[in-house]
Amino acid sequence: MLRLLGFVLIAGVAAVPVESQAQGVDVGIAGRALLSIQPVDDTFVGGPYLNEGIGGIAPGFSAGIEVVFSNGFVLSGEYTTARFEREQHGRLVSGGVRTEAVPHTTRLRDSLISALAGYSTARGALRAQFLVGVSARLDRPTIDGVPRDDGPDTAANSVLPLVVSGGVDVVRWVGTRAALVLGARYFVIDRSENVQFLGIGPHVFRVSAGLRVRLN
């Protein structure tokens, strides 16, 4: 899975340098600070089962490389992550054991590596980019440092290994090589029931701001 994403990105980028100067291809890297907005799933919250779900708003960062061709086509590879932490208690946290009042530390990152493609449109020093693609999850939520697996329901629920993703960027050039970037990303994550028991929802919104540097 990760090899496939890597192959797509490498193949696209590898074809660029030979003709980049002649065709005006823009190859750049970017680093951004972000806020991840992840609504809590309250389906299982209540009673002795779960005191509260994990989610909300948390800081994170992203880094990536992208190629913008002269015809407006965009190819991008990104890594993005954010960190949530919450004290949870209940039978769904402790695996059904009747220790409802014992707190456990739940951590959620949702680190994702994405392969995106789309198109861009420019006007003066401004450029807007519209992207869609797929992402691969690199980690799982943990309880007291132990990863929460997908459980025996995985095959029955057909939990997808890849995540549908998309977004938009606004690029404002401030020099010949440097630009400010504002971006937004949306991910739909197919959670297994065992993970939903922690109150983790499927929707992930991330807004970011940072600096892009042109390499060529």
HELIX and SHEET records of a PDB file:
HELIX    1   1 LEU A    2  ALA A   14  1                                  13    
HELIX    2   2 PRO A   17  GLU A   19  5                                   3    
HELIX    3   3 SER A   20  GLN A   23  1                                   4    
HELIX    4   4 THR A  154  ASN A  157  1                                   4    
HELIX    5   5 GLU A  193  GLN A  196  1                                   4    
SHEET    1   A 9 ASP A  26  GLN A  38  0                                        
SHEET    2   A 9 GLY A  56  VAL A  68 -1                                        
SHEET    3   A 9 PHE A  73  ALA A  82 -1                                        
SHEET    4   A 9 LEU A 112  ARG A 123 -1                                        
SHEET    5   A 9 LEU A 126  ARG A 137 -1                                        
SHEET    6   A 9 LEU A 162  TRP A 173 -1                                        
SHEET    7   A 9 ALA A 178  VAL A 188 -1                                        
SHEET    8   A 9 HIS A 203  ARG A 214 -1                                        
SHEET    9   A 9 ASP A  26  GLN A  38 -1                                        
SHEET    1   B 4 PHE A  84  GLN A  88  0                                        
SHEET    2   B 4 HIS A 104  LEU A 108 -1                                        
SHEET    3   B 4 THR A 142  ILE A 143 -1                                        
SHEET    4   B 4 VAL A 146  PRO A 147 -1                                        
END                                                                             
